[in-house]
């Protein structure tokens, strides 16, 4: 199996779905922009953390069974 085939599989095993979704596109940006390895990895980590936070908020919102239009100011 080639590294191009193995990497996405390993990232999924590590439960890094945002890495899988973005690593190729971001690698192209990194090459064009002359980023170092640490900058590339940091950006991937930032994306992973941001998307995890978004998924967590959405999951908690669904579990709350509150109507979508409810906000803290409308709760009583």
N, CA, C and O atoms as CSV, one atom per row, in Angstrom:
chain,resi,resn,atom,element,x,y,z
A,1,UNK,N,N,0.849,-1.176,0.000
A,1,UNK,CA,C,0.000,0.000,0.000
A,1,UNK,C,C,0.898,1.244,0.000
A,1,UNK,O,O,1.882,1.312,0.737
A,2,UNK,N,N,0.547,2.209,-0.826
A,2,UNK,CA,C,1.363,3.418,-0.937
A,2,UNK,C,C,1.069,4.367,0.232
A,2,UNK,O,O,0.018,4.264,0.866
A,3,UNK,N,N,1.992,5.286,0.515
A,3,UNK,CA,C,1.730,6.285,1.570
A,3,UNK,C,C,0.472,7.108,1.295
A,3,UNK,O,O,-0.239,7.484,2.227
A,4,UNK,N,N,0.196,7.388,0.023
A,4,UNK,CA,C,-1.005,8.152,-0.321
A,4,UNK,C,C,-2.276,7.398,0.057
A,4,UNK,O,O,-3.296,8.017,0.358
A,5,UNK,N,N,-2.224,6.079,0.044
A,5,UNK,CA,C,-3.376,5.264,0.435
A,5,UNK,C,C,-3.396,5.024,1.938
A,5,UNK,O,O,-4.466,4.935,2.540
A,6,UNK,N,N,-2.235,4.920,2.537
A,6,UNK,CA,C,-2.131,4.588,3.952
A,6,UNK,C,C,-2.448,5.772,4.862
A,6,UNK,O,O,-3.087,5.598,5.900
A,7,UNK,N,N,-2.010,6.973,4.484
A,7,UNK,CA,C,-2.191,8.132,5.360
A,7,UNK,C,C,-3.652,8.386,5.728
A,7,UNK,O,O,-3.948,8.502,6.917
A,8,UNK,N,N,-4.577,8.479,4.778
A,8,UNK,CA,C,-5.972,8.715,5.177
A,8,UNK,C,C,-6.522,7.617,6.092
A,8,UNK,O,O,-7.306,7.889,7.002
A,9,UNK,N,N,-6.106,6.388,5.842
A,9,UNK,CA,C,-6.553,5.276,6.668
A,9,UNK,C,C,-6.047,5.441,8.107
A,9,UNK,O,O,-6.801,5.246,9.060
A,10,UNK,N,N,-4.788,5.796,8.255
A,10,UNK,CA,C,-4.216,5.985,9.595
A,10,UNK,C,C,-4.845,7.174,10.313
A,10,UNK,O,O,-5.085,7.122,11.520
A,11,UNK,N,N,-5.109,8.241,9.569
A,11,UNK,CA,C,-5.748,9.415,10.178
A,11,UNK,C,C,-7.150,9.071,10.671
A,11,UNK,O,O,-7.572,9.553,11.722
A,12,UNK,N,N,-7.869,8.248,9.927
A,12,UNK,CA,C,-9.189,7.809,10.386
A,12,UNK,C,C,-9.078,6.959,11.651
A,12,UNK,O,O,-9.880,7.097,12.574
A,13,UNK,N,N,-8.081,6.085,11.682
A,13,UNK,CA,C,-7.870,5.254,12.879
A,13,UNK,C,C,-7.587,6.124,14.097
A,13,UNK,O,O,-7.976,5.783,15.214
A,14,UNK,N,N,-6.910,7.247,13.878
A,14,UNK,CA,C,-6.610,8.168,14.975
A,14,UNK,C,C,-7.784,9.099,15.283
A,14,UNK,O,O,-7.702,9.950,16.168
A,15,UNK,N,N,-8.877,8.922,14.536
A,15,UNK,CA,C,-10.081,9.736,14.709
A,15,UNK,C,C,-9.781,11.216,14.473
A,15,UNK,O,O,-10.076,12.071,15.309
A,16,UNK,N,N,-9.184,11.495,13.308
A,16,UNK,CA,C,-8.865,12.854,12.886
A,16,UNK,C,C,-9.559,13.145,11.545
A,16,UNK,O,O,-8.893,13.297,10.521
A,17,UNK,N,N,-10.890,13.223,11.556
A,17,UNK,CA,C,-11.611,13.379,10.291
A,17,UNK,C,C,-11.295,14.679,9.560
A,17,UNK,O,O,-11.301,14.707,8.330
A,18,UNK,N,N,-11.025,15.734,10.278
A,18,UNK,CA,C,-10.712,17.001,9.615
A,18,UNK,C,C,-9.344,16.951,8.952
A,18,UNK,O,O,-9.146,17.577,7.910
A,19,UNK,N,N,-8.407,16.230,9.525
A,19,UNK,CA,C,-7.117,16.023,8.877
A,19,UNK,C,C,-7.337,15.340,7.535
A,19,UNK,O,O,-6.779,15.752,6.519
A,20,UNK,N,N,-8.161,14.283,7.542
A,20,UNK,CA,C,-8.436,13.533,6.315
A,20,UNK,C,C,-9.055,14.456,5.268
A,20,UNK,O,O,-8.680,14.414,4.096
A,21,UNK,N,N,-9.991,15.277,5.689
A,21,UNK,CA,C,-10.716,16.135,4.755
A,21,UNK,C,C,-9.858,17.262,4.184
A,21,UNK,O,O,-10.107,17.719,3.068
A,22,UNK,N,N,-8.854,17.715,4.931
A,22,UNK,CA,C,-8.146,18.940,4.542
A,22,UNK,C,C,-6.658,18.792,4.238
A,22,UNK,O,O,-6.058,19.729,3.711
A,23,UNK,N,N,-6.044,17.660,4.546
A,23,UNK,CA,C,-4.587,17.610,4.468
A,23,UNK,C,C,-4.045,17.806,3.055
A,23,UNK,O,O,-2.996,18.429,2.886
A,24,UNK,N,N,-4.727,17.294,2.044
A,24,UNK,CA,C,-4.212,17.435,0.685
A,24,UNK,C,C,-4.313,18.874,0.188
A,24,UNK,O,O,-3.347,19.416,-0.349
A,25,UNK,N,N,-5.461,19.485,0.363
A,25,UNK,CA,C,-5.641,20.871,-0.069
A,25,UNK,C,C,-4.679,21.787,0.677
A,25,UNK,O,O,-4.057,22.664,0.077
A,26,UNK,N,N,-4.560,21.584,1.976
A,26,UNK,CA,C,-3.689,22.420,2.787
A,26,UNK,C,C,-2.219,22.205,2.427
A,26,UNK,O,O,-1.422,23.141,2.497
A,27,UNK,N,N,-1.858,20.982,2.044
A,27,UNK,CA,C,-0.478,20.709,1.616
A,27,UNK,C,C,-0.135,21.543,0.391
A,27,UNK,O,O,0.974,22.065,0.282
A,28,UNK,N,N,-1.090,21.669,-0.538
A,28,UNK,CA,C,-0.870,22.504,-1.719
A,28,UNK,C,C,-0.683,23.960,-1.348
A,28,UNK,O,O,0.199,24.631,-1.884
A,29,UNK,N,N,-1.503,24.455,-0.437
A,29,UNK,CA,C,-1.362,25.835,0.034
A,29,UNK,C,C,-0.022,26.035,0.723
A,29,UNK,O,O,0.626,27.067,0.550
A,30,UNK,N,N,0.386,25.049,1.501
A,30,UNK,CA,C,1.653,25.145,2.232
A,30,UNK,C,C,2.824,25.199,1.255
A,30,UNK,O,O,3.757,25.979,1.445
A,31,UNK,N,N,2.780,24.388,0.231
A,31,UNK,CA,C,3.853,24.394,-0.767
A,31,UNK,C,C,3.913,25.727,-1.492
A,31,UNK,O,O,4.990,26.300,-1.660
A,32,UNK,N,N,2.756,26.223,-1.922
A,32,UNK,CA,C,2.701,27.505,-2.633
A,32,UNK,C,C,3.148,28.657,-1.748
A,32,UNK,O,O,3.803,29.590,-2.211
A,33,UNK,N,N,2.791,28.585,-0.473
A,33,UNK,CA,C,3.102,29.665,0.458
A,33,UNK,C,C,4.451,29.537,1.134
A,33,UNK,O,O,4.848,30.423,1.891
A,34,UNK,N,N,5.160,28.456,0.876
A,34,UNK,CA,C,6.463,28.258,1.495
A,34,UNK,C,C,6.398,28.033,3.000
A,34,UNK,O,O,7.310,28.412,3.735
A,35,UNK,N,N,5.304,27.410,3.451
A,35,UNK,CA,C,5.155,27.141,4.878
A,35,UNK,C,C,6.157,26.070,5.306
A,35,UNK,O,O,6.549,25.215,4.512
A,36,UNK,N,N,6.552,26.131,6.544
A,36,UNK,CA,C,7.338,25.057,7.128
A,36,UNK,C,C,6.408,23.940,7.595
A,36,UNK,O,O,5.188,24.104,7.638
A,37,UNK,N,N,7.005,22.806,7.940
A,37,UNK,CA,C,6.222,21.663,8.395
A,37,UNK,C,C,5.386,22.005,9.621
A,37,UNK,O,O,4.221,21.618,9.713
A,38,UNK,N,N,5.984,22.734,10.563
A,38,UNK,CA,C,5.261,23.076,11.797
A,38,UNK,C,C,4.050,23.965,11.504
A,38,UNK,O,O,2.994,23.797,12.115
A,39,UNK,N,N,4.200,24.901,10.578
A,39,UNK,CA,C,3.074,25.768,10.212
A,39,UNK,C,C,1.941,24.957,9.597
A,39,UNK,O,O,0.770,25.169,9.911
A,40,UNK,N,N,2.301,24.031,8.721
A,40,UNK,CA,C,1.316,23.150,8.078
A,40,UNK,C,C,0.591,22.315,9.131
A,40,UNK,O,O,-0.638,22.240,9.131
A,41,UNK,N,N,1.345,21.696,10.017
A,41,UNK,CA,C,0.755,20.855,11.055
A,41,UNK,C,C,-0.098,21.672,12.009
A,41,UNK,O,O,-1.175,21.231,12.412
A,42,UNK,N,N,0.366,22.848,12.372
A,42,UNK,CA,C,-0.410,23.715,13.262
A,42,UNK,C,C,-1.747,24.082,12.627
A,42,UNK,O,O,-2.776,24.054,13.301
A,43,UNK,N,N,-1.746,24.426,11.345
A,43,UNK,CA,C,-2.989,24.779,10.670
A,43,UNK,C,C,-3.944,23.590,10.630
A,43,UNK,O,O,-5.144,23.756,10.847
A,44,UNK,N,N,-3.431,22.403,10.357
A,44,UNK,CA,C,-4.279,21.209,10.391
A,44,UNK,C,C,-4.873,21.000,11.779
A,44,UNK,O,O,-6.051,20.663,11.903
A,45,UNK,N,N,-4.080,21.193,12.811
A,45,UNK,CA,C,-4.573,21.046,14.190
A,45,UNK,C,C,-5.648,22.077,14.500
A,45,UNK,O,O,-6.653,21.757,15.135
A,46,UNK,N,N,-5.441,23.312,14.056
A,46,UNK,CA,C,-6.434,24.367,14.290
A,46,UNK,C,C,-7.762,24.015,13.621
A,46,UNK,O,O,-8.827,24.201,14.209
A,47,UNK,N,N,-7.695,23.511,12.397
A,47,UNK,CA,C,-8.910,23.111,11.687
A,47,UNK,C,C,-9.600,21.961,12.427
A,47,UNK,O,O,-10.816,21.982,12.619
A,48,UNK,N,N,-8.824,20.966,12.836
A,48,UNK,CA,C,-9.389,19.817,13.555
A,48,UNK,C,C,-10.088,20.275,14.833
A,48,UNK,O,O,-11.213,19.857,15.106
A,49,UNK,N,N,-9.440,21.120,15.607
A,49,UNK,CA,C,-10.026,21.592,16.859
A,49,UNK,C,C,-11.280,22.427,16.615
A,49,UNK,O,O,-12.274,22.271,17.324
A,50,UNK,N,N,-11.242,23.308,15.624
A,50,UNK,CA,C,-12.399,24.150,15.317
A,50,UNK,C,C,-13.591,23.289,14.880
A,50,UNK,O,O,-14.715,23.509,15.332
A,51,UNK,N,N,-13.346,22.316,14.007
A,51,UNK,CA,C,-14.445,21.476,13.536
A,51,UNK,C,C,-14.971,20.558,14.634
A,51,UNK,O,O,-16.165,20.263,14.668
A,52,UNK,N,N,-14.110,20.108,15.518
A,52,UNK,CA,C,-14.578,19.302,16.660
A,52,UNK,C,C,-15.501,20.132,17.547
A,52,UNK,O,O,-16.542,19.657,18.002
A,53,UNK,N,N,-15.100,21.379,17.784
A,53,UNK,CA,C,-15.914,22.264,18.621
A,53,UNK,C,C,-17.277,22.500,17.964
A,53,UNK,O,O,-18.304,22.489,18.642
A,54,UNK,N,N,-17.287,22.712,16.645
A,54,UNK,CA,C,-18.542,22.911,15.930
A,54,UNK,C,C,-19.426,21.665,16.017
A,54,UNK,O,O,-20.632,21.771,16.239
A,55,UNK,N,N,-18.825,20.486,15.841
A,55,UNK,CA,C,-19.606,19.242,15.935
A,55,UNK,C,C,-20.148,19.041,17.352
A,55,UNK,O,O,-21.273,18.574,17.528
A,56,UNK,N,N,-19.355,19.391,18.348
A,56,UNK,CA,C,-19.794,19.239,19.738
A,56,UNK,C,C,-20.986,20.149,20.025
A,56,UNK,O,O,-21.964,19.720,20.637
A,57,UNK,N,N,-20.905,21.385,19.591
A,57,UNK,CA,C,-22.007,22.322,19.811
A,57,UNK,C,C,-23.263,21.825,19.118
A,57,UNK,O,O,-24.348,21.860,19.698
A,58,UNK,N,N,-23.127,21.367,17.890
A,58,UNK,CA,C,-24.292,20.858,17.148
A,58,UNK,C,C,-24.872,19.617,17.826
A,58,UNK,O,O,-26.091,19.477,17.921
A,59,UNK,N,N,-24.011,18.720,18.296
A,59,UNK,CA,C,-24.475,17.509,18.980
A,59,UNK,C,C,-25.215,17.869,20.275
A,59,UNK,O,O,-26.269,17.301,20.560
A,60,UNK,N,N,-24.676,18.799,21.050
A,60,UNK,CA,C,-25.321,19.210,22.293
A,60,UNK,C,C,-26.638,19.933,22.025
A,60,UNK,O,O,-27.603,19.770,22.770
A,61,UNK,N,N,-26.673,20.730,20.958
A,61,UNK,CA,C,-27.901,21.421,20.602
A,61,UNK,C,C,-29.000,20.418,20.251
A,61,UNK,O,O,-30.145,20.559,20.679
A,62,UNK,N,N,-28.632,19.401,19.462
A,62,UNK,CA,C,-29.619,18.370,19.098
A,62,UNK,C,C,-30.088,17.604,20.331
A,62,UNK,O,O,-31.277,17.313,20.468
A,63,UNK,N,N,-29.165,17.281,21.220
A,63,UNK,CA,C,-29.521,16.515,22.429
A,63,UNK,C,C,-30.377,17.324,23.395
A,63,UNK,O,O,-31.100,16.752,24.211
A,64,UNK,N,N,-30.303,18.632,23.312
A,64,UNK,CA,C,-31.078,19.478,24.225
A,64,UNK,C,C,-32.565,19.476,23.890
A,64,UNK,O,O,-33.397,19.804,24.735
A,65,UNK,N,N,-32.899,19.102,22.643
A,65,UNK,CA,C,-34.287,19.081,22.175
A,65,UNK,C,C,-34.955,20.450,22.261
A,65,UNK,O,O,-36.181,20.548,22.324
A,66,UNK,N,N,-34.145,21.497,22.263
A,66,UNK,CA,C,-34.698,22.847,22.245
A,66,UNK,C,C,-35.013,23.230,20.803
A,66,UNK,O,O,-34.322,22.801,19.880
A,67,UNK,N,N,-36.037,24.024,20.612
A,67,UNK,CA,C,-36.306,24.517,19.264
A,67,UNK,C,C,-35.120,25.358,18.771
A,67,UNK,O,O,-34.441,26.008,19.566
A,68,UNK,N,N,-34.882,25.339,17.476
A,68,UNK,CA,C,-33.745,26.051,16.905
A,68,UNK,C,C,-33.741,27.538,17.165
A,68,UNK,O,O,-32.677,28.157,17.194
A,69,UNK,N,N,-34.924,28.134,17.357
A,69,UNK,CA,C,-34.992,29.580,17.555
A,69,UNK,C,C,-34.740,30.006,19.001
A,69,UNK,O,O,-34.672,31.202,19.287
A,70,UNK,N,N,-34.602,29.053,19.906
A,70,UNK,CA,C,-34.355,29.378,21.308
A,70,UNK,C,C,-32.930,29.896,21.487
A,70,UNK,O,O,-31.977,29.361,20.921
A,71,UNK,N,N,-32.813,30.940,22.281
A,71,UNK,CA,C,-31.507,31.496,22.666
A,71,UNK,C,C,-31.523,31.689,24.180
A,71,UNK,O,O,-32.558,31.511,24.823
A,72,UNK,N,N,-30.398,32.047,24.736
A,72,UNK,CA,C,-30.341,32.278,26.176
A,72,UNK,C,C,-31.280,33.412,26.575
A,72,UNK,O,O,-31.881,33.365,27.648
A,73,UNK,N,N,-31.413,34.413,25.738
A,73,UNK,CA,C,-32.276,35.552,26.080
A,73,UNK,C,C,-33.765,35.188,26.029
A,73,UNK,O,O,-34.579,35.871,26.650
A,74,UNK,N,N,-34.135,34.129,25.303
A,74,UNK,CA,C,-35.547,33.738,25.219
A,74,UNK,C,C,-35.924,32.618,26.178
A,74,UNK,O,O,-37.100,32.263,26.271
A,75,UNK,N,N,-34.964,32.059,26.886
A,75,UNK,CA,C,-35.265,30.990,27.846
A,75,UNK,C,C,-35.873,31.599,29.112
A,75,UNK,O,O,-35.427,32.647,29.580
A,76,UNK,N,N,-36.871,30.949,29.649
A,76,UNK,CA,C,-37.466,31.391,30.904
A,76,UNK,C,C,-37.796,30.230,31.768
A,76,UNK,O,O,-38.309,30.409,32.873
